[in-house]
Amino acid sequence: MKIGLFGINTGDCARPETAARVAIAAEAAGFESVWTGEHVVLPDPQAPPSPVPPDHPMLDPAVALAFLAARTERIRLGTGIIILPQRNPVVLAKELASLDVLSGGRLVFGLGAGYLRAEFDAVGARFDDRGARTDEYIDVIRALWTQPHPRFAGRTVRFSGIDAHPRPVQKPHPPIVVGGHSPSAFRRAVSRGNGWYGFLRDLATAKQDLAGLADAARAVPRSAELGALEISITPPPRIDLETAQRYRDLGVARLTLLAPRQEQEILRFIAETEPLVQKLA
């Protein structure tokens, strides 16, 4: 089982040297990956479903991971998640291809459709059709990453007679991991993703999610080129070996553990978790 660490761009890890120390420690301890979250802006004052206060620091995922790529050697770099329908997919494809090149092929591209209307309003992105645009934007990015002469004609994005180099190092492209717990997210993961990611899912909700993914697999086609759907989950904090093994028995391939927010607590957490990482590797 792969073990990742979530929160490398937020809280104390929004400070560059803290993020570097944490990523280096995680790599030395045998963690497979570090993961970012994303909110470009947050509602002020905080109100449900906003997850953190408006003054909570959170670095841009691609910028943070590019910085950490230069400070690490092996650990994979995951966006968990980028809110895709808030982005220009052509520009984002370039940013993420650049990150994959600079990291030597270590990017894992996690994405989601988002859920904070205030955030969409602030960046000038439509909220009500975010699911359809998420689907289309995944296809746009894959076209730019893989087609010899990229062209696309969708509902909101159209291009031809262009190209974008360098391509990502990973072939055919970096893993695309779809986040979300709704039926539409499950269908998106099955039809377009190399993997699926669930955030803060205990064993009971993880079991429900996997049932939802199985339902989606019966309802929508999946290309053989996508391979088996890799399941990643961030469980509730402080999990032990027995609980990790129960996730593995469900079919979970990666546990992306939620880091504490203070630097010394994060480094202590990594040290305490190293035996678990080694036993599950």
QUIDA-V805874 format. One record per residue. N is the residue number from 1. PHI is phi in whole degrees, 0 to 359 (999 if undefined). PSI is psi in whole degrees, -180 to 180 (none if undefined). OMEGA is omega in radians with two decimals (none if undefined). Layout:
BEGIN
N_PHI_PSI_OMEGA + N_PHI_PSI_OMEGA
END
This chain:
BEGIN
1_999_136_3.09 + 2_278_142_3.09 + 3_239_122_3.08 + 4_248_174_3.12 + 5_232_122_-3.12 + 6_263_139_3.00 + 7_110_27_-3.03 + 8_284_-5_-3.13 + 9_237_15_-2.98 + 10_223_162_-3.08 + 11_63_-137_3.11 + 12_298_-26_3.14 + 13_286_-3_2.96 + 14_286_-10_3.01 + 15_270_129_-2.95 + 16_301_-45_-3.08 + 17_290_-32_3.05 + 18_295_-48_3.13 + 19_302_-41_-3.14 + 20_295_-46_3.14 + 21_298_-40_-3.14 + 22_293_-46_-3.13 + 23_296_-41_3.12 + 24_296_-42_3.12 + 25_295_-41_3.13 + 26_296_-42_3.11 + 27_298_-44_-3.13 + 28_295_-32_-3.12 + 29_280_-7_3.10 + 30_96_8_3.04 + 31_300_141_-3.11 + 32_281_-29_-2.99 + 33_201_158_2.92 + 34_239_148_-2.98 + 35_228_143_3.06 + 36_258_161_2.86 + 37_250_180_3.08 + 38_210_130_2.75 + 39_214_118_-3.13 + 40_295_-43_3.02 + 41_222_165_3.11 + 42_229_147_3.12 + 43_298_139_3.12 + 44_229_111_0.14 + 45_282_162_3.11 + 46_297_136_3.09 + 47_211_147_3.12 + 48_306_140_0.14 + 49_264_21_-3.13 + 50_300_131_-2.95 + 51_277_-23_-3.05 + 52_217_163_3.12 + 53_298_159_-3.08 + 54_295_-21_3.14 + 55_265_12_3.12 + 56_287_124_-3.07 + 57_284_138_-3.13 + 58_209_112_-3.14 + 59_285_155_3.02 + 60_300_133_-3.05 + 61_302_-50_-3.06 + 62_294_-39_3.12 + 63_295_-47_-3.13 + 64_299_-44_-3.08 + 65_288_-31_3.05 + 66_295_-41_3.08 + 67_299_-45_-3.10 + 68_287_-27_3.07 + 69_301_-35_-3.13 + 70_281_-13_-3.10 + 71_254_-3_-3.12 + 72_230_174_-3.08 + 73_237_-38_-2.96 + 74_237_-31_-2.97 + 75_297_139_-3.14 + 76_282_155_-2.98 + 77_239_108_-3.02 + 78_249_139_2.99 + 79_264_117_-3.01 + 80_228_66_0.24 + 81_226_168_2.86 + 82_272_135_3.14 + 83_277_93_-2.89 + 84_297_-44_-3.07 + 85_289_-5_3.01 + 86_273_-6_-3.02 + 87_252_157_2.87 + 88_279_115_-2.99 + 89_292_-29_3.13 + 90_292_-45_3.11 + 91_293_-42_-3.14 + 92_296_-38_3.10 + 93_302_-41_3.11 + 94_294_-45_-3.12 + 95_300_-45_-3.08 + 96_285_-35_3.03 + 97_298_-40_3.10 + 98_298_-42_3.11 + 99_297_-41_3.12 + 100_295_-39_3.11 + 101_294_-49_-3.09 + 102_295_-28_-3.13 + 103_268_-2_-3.10 + 104_73_30_3.06 + 105_87_43_-3.08 + 106_246_5_-3.07 + 107_285_138_2.85 + 108_240_119_-3.04 + 109_266_98_3.04 + 110_264_139_-3.06 + 111_218_160_3.04 + 112_209_172_-3.09 + 113_271_-15_3.12 + 114_84_166_-3.07 + 115_209_-4_-3.12 + 116_261_106_-3.12 + 117_300_-39_-3.12 + 118_300_-35_3.12 + 119_292_-44_3.09 + 120_299_-44_-3.14 + 121_300_-41_-3.08 + 122_293_-35_-3.13 + 123_268_0_3.10 + 124_76_29_3.13 + 125_253_143_3.11 + 126_291_141_-3.10 + 127_263_-41_-2.93 + 128_290_-27_3.13 + 129_253_25_-3.04 + 130_298_-32_3.14 + 131_294_-47_3.14 + 132_296_-39_3.13 + 133_288_-32_3.05 + 134_300_-47_3.11 + 135_302_-48_-3.09 + 136_295_-40_-3.09 + 137_293_-35_3.03 + 138_301_-45_-3.13 + 139_295_-38_3.10 + 140_299_-50_-3.09 + 141_296_-42_3.11 + 142_297_-39_3.11 + 143_299_-45_-3.13 + 144_292_-29_-3.12 + 145_277_-24_-2.94 + 146_236_-26_-3.03 + 147_282_137_3.10 + 148_301_-37_3.09 + 149_228_89_-2.96 + 150_301_134_3.03 + 151_210_149_-3.11 + 152_205_139_3.09 + 153_223_92_-3.13 + 154_245_-166_-3.11 + 155_287_-36_-3.07 + 156_237_-13_-3.11 + 157_231_131_3.10 + 158_218_134_3.02 + 159_200_154_2.98 + 160_198_167_3.14 + 161_65_30_3.12 + 162_226_170_3.01 + 163_207_165_-3.08 + 164_212_113_3.11 + 165_234_153_0.05 + 166_282_154_2.98 + 167_285_163_3.04 + 168_301_154_3.08 + 169_292_-43_-3.09 + 170_288_138_-3.11 + 171_240_138_0.03 + 172_287_-19_3.09 + 173_188_166_3.05 + 174_301_150_3.11 + 175_304_136_3.10 + 176_253_118_-3.05 + 177_243_123_-3.07 + 178_262_125_3.10 + 179_262_158_3.07 + 180_129_155_-3.02 + 181_243_10_-3.11 + 182_267_162_3.06 + 183_304_-38_3.13 + 184_292_-37_3.08 + 185_294_-39_3.10 + 186_297_-44_3.12 + 187_296_-39_3.14 + 188_297_-43_3.13 + 189_297_-44_-3.11 + 190_293_-42_-3.02 + 191_275_-24_-3.01 + 192_228_-10_-3.00 + 193_255_149_2.91 + 194_280_-21_-3.14 + 195_206_172_3.07 + 196_231_145_-3.09 + 197_230_127_3.07 + 198_244_134_-3.05 + 199_255_129_-3.14 + 200_53_61_3.13 + 201_246_116_3.05 + 202_284_-179_-3.06 + 203_298_-38_-3.11 + 204_293_-48_-3.13 + 205_289_-32_3.07 + 206_297_-41_3.11 + 207_297_-40_3.09 + 208_295_-41_3.12 + 209_299_-44_-3.12 + 210_294_-34_3.03 + 211_294_-40_3.08 + 212_297_-39_3.08 + 213_294_-38_3.10 + 214_295_-40_3.07 + 215_299_-43_3.14 + 216_297_-38_-3.14 + 217_296_-27_3.08 + 218_278_-16_-3.02 + 219_258_-27_-3.06 + 220_232_150_3.14 + 221_285_154_3.08 + 222_226_126_3.12 + 223_290_141_3.08 + 224_297_-24_-3.14 + 225_296_-23_-3.12 + 226_284_-18_-3.10 + 227_73_-172_3.10 + 228_291_144_-3.13 + 229_284_114_-3.14 + 230_275_128_-3.06 + 231_260_123_3.07 + 232_240_140_-3.11 + 233_219_138_2.86 + 234_266_112_3.14 + 235_278_172_2.97 + 236_302_158_-3.07 + 237_300_156_3.00 + 238_62_73_3.10 + 239_256_148_-3.13 + 240_256_177_-3.06 + 241_298_-43_-3.12 + 242_298_-43_3.14 + 243_293_-41_3.10 + 244_301_-41_3.13 + 245_294_-32_3.09 + 246_292_-37_3.02 + 247_298_-44_-3.13 + 248_299_-39_3.13 + 249_295_-27_3.07 + 250_287_-20_-3.08 + 251_112_12_3.12 + 252_282_128_-3.11 + 253_265_-25_-3.09 + 254_219_132_2.95 + 255_253_119_3.14 + 256_257_98_-2.95 + 257_285_140_-3.11 + 258_282_119_-3.13 + 259_282_148_2.93 + 260_299_174_-3.04 + 261_262_-21_-3.11 + 262_264_141_-3.00 + 263_305_-51_-3.08 + 264_296_-35_3.09 + 265_292_-38_3.12 + 266_295_-47_-3.12 + 267_295_-37_3.08 + 268_294_-41_3.12 + 269_299_-43_3.12 + 270_298_-45_-3.13 + 271_296_-41_-3.13 + 272_290_-28_-3.09 + 273_272_-14_-3.08 + 274_306_-44_3.10 + 275_300_-38_3.09 + 276_296_-43_3.13 + 277_301_-45_-3.09 + 278_293_-37_-3.13 + 279_290_-31_-3.09 + 280_271_-13_-3.06 + 281_294_none_none
END
